[in-house]
Amino acid sequence: MKKILLLSDTHSHIDERILHYAGESDEIWHAGDIGNTDVSDELKKIKPLRAVYGNIDDAEIRKEFPLHQRFTCEGVDVWITHIGGYPGKYSPAIREQIKQDPPKLFISGHSHILKVMNDKNLSLLHMNPGAAGKQGFHKKRTMLRFKIENKNISDLEVIELKGK
């Protein structure tokens, strides 16, 4: 079993609340717009970090993290990318690939809008954790945490962070 903390759009912001929840996880997944390596370095000190770069991330972050991460965790096929869209509105850049080879769990960021929804056509679960940083139009800072065990995703929880 793996306990996952999923965040996105930190935009160079890291605080004690994010670090607290990171410490309670087995792995941290970041869906892009990290902002700077201070954020990723702090997270990596706590737990293993899987991340992708986002549209605001500079060359240093792009050197360290890919545009897409596709991997298996506890038997679940996972695809993380920053600008991916959501069921019914996938980004043109990934639309054909996701239709041809859908993962079980598709994760994106970018919108700053917390969204979890099933794609019944592709038999996948989509997650966007919203934004954990302070920059952007979002009114609440959010993250997700969940468990993956024996090919199952369970115990999904929304974490609201205080203060914008």
N, C-alpha and C positions, 0 to 999 in steps of 0.2 A: 504494500500500500504506500502511496505517495500523497502527501499533503502539499497542494500547490497554492502559491500566492500569485495571482495574475494582476499585473498593473500595466498601465500605458500612460503616455503623455505626461511624464513628470516634468518635462521642460526645465531641466536643471534643478528641480526642487526635490529635496529629500528631508525628511524630518523624523523625529523619534517615534511617531505613530506608525509610519511606514516600516521603520526598522523593527519595531516591536512585532508587527505581524509577520515580517520576514523571518524573524527568529523562531516563530511558531510553525514554520513551514519546513518541508523537506527540500523543495525546489522553488525558485522564484522565476517566473516567466514575465518578460517585459515586451509588450507589443509595439515598441517604437516611440519616437520622439523622446528619447532619453534626455537629451539636452547637453550633457557633458559627461566626461569619464569620471568625474567625482561621484556622480550618482551610481554608475555601474560598479565602480570600485568599492563603494560602501556596501552595496548589495552583495557583491562577490565575497566580501569578508565574512558575511553571515552564513550564506547557503549557496549552493550551486545556482548559477544564473544562466538561463537561456534567453536570448534577446534578439531582436531584429532592429535595424535602423529605420528611422522615420524620415519624413521630408524635411524636418528642421535640423537633423543631425549632420554634423560636420564630417570631414574626411577622416579624422581620428576615430570616431565612432564607427564609421562605415568600414574602416580597416579591420576593426575588431569584431563587428557583428554583420551578418548577411542581411539581404533584403527579405529572404524567406528562410524559415526554419521548418523542416519537415522531419519528424522523428516519431518513434514509438515509445510510449510511456505506459508501463503496466499493461501492454497489449492493445493500447488505444493509439490509432494513427492520428497524429496531431500535425496541423499546419498553422504556423504563425506568420503573419505578414502585417505591415502597418496599414496600408491602404488596400483593403480587401472588399469592402462593402459588406452586405449581409444578404440573407436569402431573398431572392426576388430582385435584388439590386447589387449583384456582385460587380466589382470593378472590372472594366473591360480588359485590363491587363491580365487578369486571372480567370476570367469567366469560362473560357473553353477548357482550360486545364482542370478547373474544379469540377466541371461537368463530366469530363472524361475519367478523372481519377479522384473522386471525392474522399477526403479524410473522414474520420468519425467525429473529430473535433476541429472546427475551423475558428481561429482566433484572429481578430484584427483590432486596431485602435483607430486613431486619426479623428474620429468624429466628436470625441469628448462626450459621447452619449452612451450611457450604460445600456447594453442590450444583450439579452440572452434569448435565443429563439431556435426552434427546430426547423430544419429544412426537410420536409417530408418527401419531396421529390428526390433529393440526393441522400436521404437517410443520414444526415449529419446534424450535429449540434453546433450552433454558432454562438460565440461569446465575444463581447466587447466590454472591457472593464470600465469604460468611461475614462476619466482623467484623474490621476493622483496628484498632479501638479497644481500650481496656483495661477498659471497663465492660461487664458482662454475664456470663452463665453459661458462655460458651465457654471452652475450655481452651487453644486455640491461636488466635492472631491470623492471619488469612489475607486474601489478595487474589488476583486472577487477572490474568494478562496473556495477550494473544493478538494475532494479526494478522488484518486483514481486507483482502482483495485480490480484485478481479474477482469479486465476489459470493460469495467463499469465506471461511470462518472457519477459521484454522489455527493451529498452534503454541501451543495452549492450555497454559498452565503455571500451577500452583498455587505461590504464594509464601507461605511460612510466616514470620511475623515473630517474632523472639525476645522473650520476656518478656511477662508479662501484668500 
